[in-house]
Amino acid sequence: MFLWGTATASYQIEGAVTEDGRGLSIWDTFSHTPGKVRDGHTGDVACDHYHRHTEDIALMTGLGVNAYRFSIAWPRVLPTGRGPVNRAGLDFYDRLVDTLCEKGIAPVPTLFHWDLPQALEDEGGWLNRDTSRYFAEYASVVAERLADRVRMWITLNEPFVHVAYGYGLGVHAPGRRLMFDALPAAHHQLLGHGLATQALRAAGAEQVLITNNCTPVRPASDSPEDLAAAETYDMLHNRLFNEPVLTGAYPDITAFGVDIPIESGDLETIAQPLDGLGINYYNPTRIGGPGEDGLPFRIEEITGVPLTAFGWPVVPDGLRELLDGLEARYGDALPPVYITENGCSYDGLDDQERIAYLDGHIQAMKQAKADVRGYFVWSLLDNFEWAEGYHQRFGLVHVDFETQERTPKASYHWLRAFLGGQSTDT
Ligand code: FCB
């Protein structure tokens, strides 16, 4: 069955950050630090989904999706990241899963969508190898409770973005500015993915995926400098995260001048057989080189295409290019692909641009050679868009953050009609 769904993430929609024993996450700390998030917005209330999930599931039923990708907040389940389990936190996800199943919507949880328990950050976060092991323990706790109803699991969301923005550039939580010295956090996340995959399977999970953010990289010109820079960027953004998982080896990252702390057996652990690769696609990246301050690449603007309200270029065919590139590079090592996020930020209820964006990307996905088995729109609701706060609206459903009123946009009605005409076999 082809999965047509919507995607969300815990910190971006749940709110209720101090309720029912939830512990602090790095995003609570970061968003409450002045100057980190635009206009000082926080996820304290967000879409109040913690209290309104029944209404939100009704919106999904109305849309006609057969799957829902959401994330589980680690600090709701284990308030300090490890040790005592907070039953009330698990109960929330149990109710959510039950309601989804009753409505015939497959629950697809992601275990880590960036809201690391603050207590683990205090011990080094993903720079500390022990976090990988705690992640697997957390995965077991959740799967023991939910694997009887949840078939498909996603370990990590976009380890590239978490490492680059959170540990390299400091524009996301936990706000570290380590540049390439952030790379050990990539290895520990991937190790955590491998250990969690084993833990999930031991607890009865049928299907396990990882979700990577991928971008087709386009060199700014045919000059040797631009071609080399594009190759380096492709390695950092795409290959560093796909390759160890799919082939059990890292690409040659000597260009970054940092050693990855690999211990014996790590690569085997990371390369657990997977049932699918989750891909989040938003736009291609144009790269020239070298960059400033010794950076081996420079990100250049893509011109001549429409831009979203966030300023992201709209290039639907980039999705086909990306999928064909993965197929060409990994061949038989590429498992079935699920587009676990795709969407755009636009204002207004009559969001014709979003309709054009989704339509274009779905068509591009259908043209790709890879075995694609699912497509999830980011996002069901307007929500807390990380460093941008509530300024970027990615929802099919408009949220009034004063009243929490939900209003389906034109794109919601379009998608509902589109899904009504789709066979779920394709
Ligand atoms: C992705 C994130 C998701 C959302 C979209 C717009 O990188 O996974 O949480 O913020 O971008």
Residues whose N, C-alpha, C, O or C-beta is under 5 A from the ligand:
A	BS01	FCB	A9 E158
